[in-house]
Amino acid sequence: MSVPPPLVSPSAMKGRRYDLDWIRVGAFMLLILYHVGMFYVPWDYHVNSPRPVEALEPIMLLTNPWRLTLLFLVSGCATRFLADGFEARGQSGWALAGSRILRLLPPLLFGMFVIVPPQSYYEIVEAAKGLGMADPAHSLVLKDFWLRYVTSTGHWCDADGCLTTPTWNHLWFIAYLLPYSLLLAAMIALPTVRRALQAAGDRVFRGWGLVVWPILYLILIRWFLAPRFEITHALTDDWYNHALSFGAFLFGYLIARSEAARQTLMRMRWPALIIALCSWAAWATYAWVYRGDVNPSEPLRQAMRIVYALDQAGFIAAILGFGARWLNRDAPALRYLSAGVFPFYIVHQTVTVVAAYNLAALHLPLGVEAGLLILITALGCLLAYEVARRIGWLGLLLGVKPQKAERTARSPA
C-alpha cells in the first residue's frame, strides 16, 4: 500500500514564499482601511463621526469575520520559517522564543504607554462631551491625564462602564501573538513533540481535509464557544478568540512549508471565492436586517453561525489560493512594505483617531474629510517607519530591526 507524501515536501523547503509576504502586507493594509472605516459606521469605537454612514456596514463586514484570523495564520507561517532557520543553524526552539520576545515585547510596551494613550484621551473627550461637558480637555476630568492613565487612577466612567488603563487597544494582536509564539516555541523545543505535531498535521490537512477540517472546527467553536465567551481582547477570559486565533496560528505553522497544501489551495481558489461571496452576502443581509434591537430566532442564529464560519474559511482559502497562483514573486515594493507594515500597524490607529476627531471639527464635505483621513493615516505610518529604520536598535520600539540585522535575517525562507 502506497503512503501519501507528507505535507512538508522537499520542493517546498526551498525558496521564499513571496505570496505569503504579499498577503501579510495586504492584510495589514486592509486592517488600516478598516479602522478608518470604523470612524464612519455607527459601531462602538474610540471616536465616531457626527455624520455616520450606515450604508458602509455591509462593506465593513466584507473583511470583519476573517481579517485578524488571516493575520494570525500568516504569522504562524512566518514563525515556521523562523523556527526552521534556527533549527538549520543548530539552535533550539528556545532561540525562537528569544527572537519573538525581542521583536514583540518592546513595541507592545512602548505602544501601551506612548502610542495608545492619545486614543484613550480622545475617547474620554468625546464621552465627556456626550455627557454635556463643554470643554473636557481643560477640565479636571483630563488633568494629569498620562500619569493617571499609566497608574490606572483615572476613574473615567460613564453609563457603559469604566475605561481600564493602561490598555493595548488595537495592539491586542501583538499581546496575543507573543504568548502564542512562546507556547509554540516550548512545544517544538522538544523534538518528539515537534515530530508528533507535524505528523498530526500531515494526517489531518491532506487533500480536502485541508478545507473540510478547518471549516468544521470554525463551526464548532462558533456554536459552542462564541455564545459563552464574548470577544474581549483582554487575554485572560477570551476563550473563543483564543480558539480562533491560536488555531489559525497553529494551522499556518503546519502548512507553511507544504507544497501539497499550496497546490490544493490554488485548485480550490475559485470555489472558495464563490462560497465566500455567497456567505458574505447572507451574513451582511442578516446583520443589516437584525441590527439594533431586532432579535432573530434561535434556529436562524444557529444557521448564521455556520454561514459565518463559511465566510471565514472561504475568504481565507481564496486569498491563499489566489496569492499562491499570482503573487509568488519578489519586488522592491514588497521588500519595503514587508518591513514597514508592522510599524504601520503599531501607529496607524492612533493617527486615525487623532486626525478623525480634529478633522470632524472642520465640518468639511464628507468625501473630502474621508480622503484626508486616509491620506493623513498613510503619511503618519510612512513617517513612523522612516524614523524607526534610522534610529538603530531603538527602532525595535516600533517593530523595526536595525537595517544591518534586517538584511542578515532575510536569508531565503
N, C-alpha and C positions, 0 to 999 in steps of 0.2 A: 504494500500500500504506500503510495507516494505521500510525502509530508509537505504541506504547503510552506512556502518560504516565509521567513519571519517578516514582521513589519519593517524592521531595520535592515534594509538590503545594502549590499556593498556599494552599489551605484549611488545610493542616497547619501553615503558617507563623504562624498567628495563635492567640493564647491560650496559656494554660499547661496542660501535661499533668498535671493533678492526679492522674490514675490512676497515673502513674509515681512521683509523690511518695508516694502511699499504699503502693505496692508496695515502695518503698525503706524506708519506715518498718516495714512488716510483715516484710520480710526481715531487718532488723536485730533486731527483737523475737524472731523465730524463732531467730536466732543466739544471743541471750542465753539463751533457754529451753534451747537445745541444749547450751550449756556448763554449765548447771545439771544437765542430764541426764547429762553426761559424768562427774560425780562418782559416779553410781549404777550405771553399767554397768561390766562388768569389762573395760574397754578401758584402754590406757595413757593416763594423764592426770597432771597435776601432783600431785594428791592424789586418792585413791579412798576411797569409803565402805567401812568394815569390814563393811557389810551390802549387798553388791552385789545388784542386781535384774536378773537375766539376761533376764527377760521384757521389759524395756524396749528391748532391742536392736532388734526389728523396728520399734518406734515411732521410735527414733532414725534408722533407715535410711529413714524416710519423707522426711526432708529432707537427709540426708547427701550424696547424689550431686549435688545441684543448688543448695544454699543459697548458697555463695560464688560460684558461676558466675552466678547471678541477680544478686547484688550487683555483680559486675563489669559485667554487661550494663547494669544501671540506671545505674551510674557512667559508662558510655560515653554513655548518653543525656544525662545531666546535663552531661557535657563538651561534647556537641554544642550544647546550649543556651548554655553559656558562650562557646564559640567563636563562635557566631553573634552573640551580644551584642557581643563585642569587634569583630567584623567590621562590624556595623552602626554602631559608633562610629568606624570608620576605623582600628582598631588591628589589628596583625598577630597571627599565631599565637604570636609571642614574648610578647605580653601574656598569653595563656593560660598559657604556661609559668611566667611570674612569679606569676600568680594561684595556680596549683597548688602551686608551691614554698611560697608564703606560707601556704597553707591546710593542707598535708600534712606538710611537714618539721618545723615546731615540735612538733606533737603526737607525731610519730614519735620524735623525740629525747627529748622530755620523758617519753614513755611508757617508752622503753627504760631510762632512768636513774632514774625516780621511780615510775612506775605498775607496771611489770612486776617489779622486784626482789622484792616480797613473794611472788610466785608461785614464784620460784626458791628463796626461803628455805624455804617450806613443803614444796616438793618435796624439798629436801635433808633437812629434818627427818624427813619420812616415810620416805625411803630409808634414813637412818641408823637409825631405829627398826626398820626391816625387817631391818637387819644386826645387830640385837641391842643397839644403844646405848640406854641407859635415858633419858638426858636430853641429847639432842644440842644443844638450844637454849643450854645453858650449858657447852658443851664447846669445845675448841679447833677443832672442825670448823667452827663458825659464828662464831668470833672475828673481829672486824673485817669482818663479812660484806659490807657495802655497798662498802667500799674494795676488797676482794678481787673483788667482783662486777664493778665498773667497770674494774678493771685486768686482768681475766681471769687472776687468780693464785689462784683458789680451789682448783683441782685436786680438784674434787668428782667422784669416780668411784665406780662400782660395777660389778657384773658386766655391766650393759647398756651401759656406756660412760661417758664423762665429760660433764658439763654445761658447755656453752660459754656464756660470758658476756662482755660484756653481750649480751642477746638481745631479740628483739622479740616472741617468743611469738605471742599472738593478733593482734598488730599487724602481722603479715606482710601482711595485706590492704593496709594503708597503704604498707608498704615496696614492694609490687608496683605499687600504683595510681600512685605518684609517677613511676617511670620510664616506665610505660605512657603517662601523661599527657604527659610531656616528649617521648617518641618521637612521639606523635600530633601534638603542637604543632609539632615540627620538620617533620613531613610536610605539615601543612596551611598552614604558613608560606609554602610555595611554591604559588602559585595553580594552576600546571599539575598539580602532584601532587594538590592538593585536588580539582580537577575530575575528574581521572582516577580517583581513589579513589571519588568519588560515582558516576561513570559505571559503574564496575565493579559497585558495589552495586546500581545501577538494573537492570543486566542480570541479575545473579545472583539477587537476592532479590525476584523478582516472582512473584505468584500462589503456586502450590505450591512454587516454588523457595525461598520464604521458610522452609519447613519441611524440604523434602527435602535441600537442600544442607547446612544445619546438622547434620541427623541423620547424613548420610554423613561429614561432617567429624568429628563426635564418635566415630563408629565407627572411622574410620581412625586417629585419634590414640590411641584406646583399644586398638586392635590393635597398632600399631607403636611407639608411644612409651611407653605406660603400663608394659609389661613391662620396658622397658630403663631407664626413669628413674622411680624411686620418688619420690613427693612428699616433699620435704624442707623446703620453706618457707625455704630458705637463699639464694634468689635466683640464685646463680651456677650451680647444677647442676640446676635444677628444670625440665627442658625439657618434660616432659608437662604440668606445671602451667602453664607459660607458654603453651603452645599452647592449652590450655583457657581460661585466664583472659584472656589478651590477645585471643584470638579472640572471646570473649564481649564484651569491652570494645569492640572494633572493630565488632562486629555491632550493639551498642547505638548507637554513634555513627552508623552508616549508616542505621538505620531510625527514629531518634528523631523525625524530622520527617515521617515518611511516613504520610499518611492511608490510602494503599492497604494498607500493612502492618498498620495498626491494624484496618482493616475485615477483612482476611484472618484475623487472629488472633481477632477476635470470631466470625467464622463457624466457625472450627475449634476453638473452646474446648471443646465437649463431646466430640468425637472425641479431642482431645488429652488431656483428663482421663481418658477411658476407657483410652487407651494407657498413660498414666502410672500409673494404679492397677494395671493388669494387670502392668506391668513391675515396679512396686514389690513386688507380691505374689510374683512369680517371683524377684526379686533377694533379698528378705528371706528367702524359703524356702531359697534356695541358701546364703546367708550363715549361716543357722541350722544347716542340715544339715552344712555343711562348716566349722563353727567349730572352733577348737582345732587339733589335729594331723591332722585328716582331710583328705586331698588329693583334689580332683576330677580326673576325666580331662581330658586336654587338649582334646578336642572340646567338652566341656561348658564348660570355662573360656572357650574362644573364643566359644561361643554366649552366655554370660553377659556378655561384653563388649558384644555387640550389645544385650542387654537393658538393660544399664547406660546405654548411650547413649540408648536409647528412653525410659528413666526420666528422664534429664536433660532431653531435648528436650520430652517430653510435659508434665512439670510446669511447665517454664518457659513453654511456649506457652500452657498452660491458664491460668496465673496472669496472663500478659499479656493474654490474651483476655477473661477474666472481669473483670480490672481495667479494661480499656478499656470494657467494657459497663456496669459498675456503679459504678466509683469515680472517674469523671472529674468530680469536684465538690469545691469548697473547703469547709473547715470550720475553726472556731477550733482544734479539737484537732489538725488536720493542720498548721496553722501553728506550733503549739507543738512538736509532735513532729518536724517536718521539721528544725528547728534543733537539737532535743535528741538525736536518735538517734546522732549522731556522738560527742558526749561520752559518751552511754550506752555505746556500743561500746568506747570507749577505756578506761573504768574497770571495766566490768562483770565481766570475768573475774577481776581481782584481788579485787574484793569477794566474788565467788562462792568463790574458792579459800580466802581467809582465813576467811570465815564458815563454809564447809563443814568445814574442818579443826577449827575450835573447837566447832561445833555437835555434831560426831560425838563429842567427848569428854563430852558431857552425857548420852548414851545415851537420848535422847528417843524416843518412838514414831516409826517411820519416816515416817508420813504427816505428823506434826506437824513433824518435822525438815525434810522437803522443803518444806512450806508456808512455814516460817520462812526457809528458804534463798532461796526465790523472793522473799519479801517484803523481806528484807534487801538482796538484789541490786537490786530495783526502787527501794527507798528510797535506796540508795547512788548509783544512777545519777541519780535526780532531784536529790539533794543536789549532786552534782558539776556538773550542768547549771546549777542555780540559782546556785551560786557563780561558775561560769565566765561567765555572762551579766552579772554585776555587777562584774567586775574589769577592764573595758575591754579594751585590747589584750592583756593577759595571758591573756584567755580563749582566745586562739589556741592556747595550750598544750594546751587540751582541745578544740580544733577549733571554737570559737565565735567568730564575728566580733563586734566591738562592735555594740551594738544599732542605732546610727545607720547604720553601714555595712551592717548586715544589711537594714535597711528599704530603703536605697538600692538594694541588689542584687536586691531582689525585684520588679523590673520584670517584665512578662509574658514568659514564656519560650516 
